[in-house]
Each structure stands twice: as C-alpha cells, then as structure tokens.
Amino acid sequence: MQELEFLQYLIENIVTNKDDIKIERKEDELWILLTLSVNKEDMWIIIWKGGSTINSIRSIMRLVWMKLNKRVNVKVLD
C-alpha cells in the first residue's frame, strides 16, 4: 500500500481540491495499477503540456518501485 500513499502525497501537493482525490489500487502477479481521479478543475494540472506532469509522476513511481521489484502504472480517469 505504500505506492498508494506515495501517489496520494504527490497529487495532494499539486492540486487545489485535495478532498476530491480518489485512487483505486488493483494488483495482479505482474503489475500494480493505480487509477487516479481528481476534481475537473485540477485536471489541467495533471495533464498540462501534453501530459508531461502525469508522465513525470509515472516515471517517479516506476523508479521508486523498480527497486522493490514491483511494476507500477498510473492511469488517470477523465
């Protein structure tokens, strides 16, 4: 569950509407999938400049959990 808390921490420090953050976690033998939902007013922050913010978040998440031999992916719901 550390990956969920870490993603929550990252997103809380980026968006304005912190109470509207929802993260769902699904895990199978290969991947941990984190599905992120934020307030529509904050969506532009997450997908800003062609998705550079969310792609950076994905890279950080993958690097951190690569050390633990886990594969993590982050999906954003519109």
Secondary structure, DSSP 4 states (H G I P E B T S, - for coil): -HHHHHHHHHHHTT-S-GGG-EEEEEE-SS-EEEEEE--GGGHHHHSHHHHHHHHHHHHHHHHHHHTTT--EEEEE--
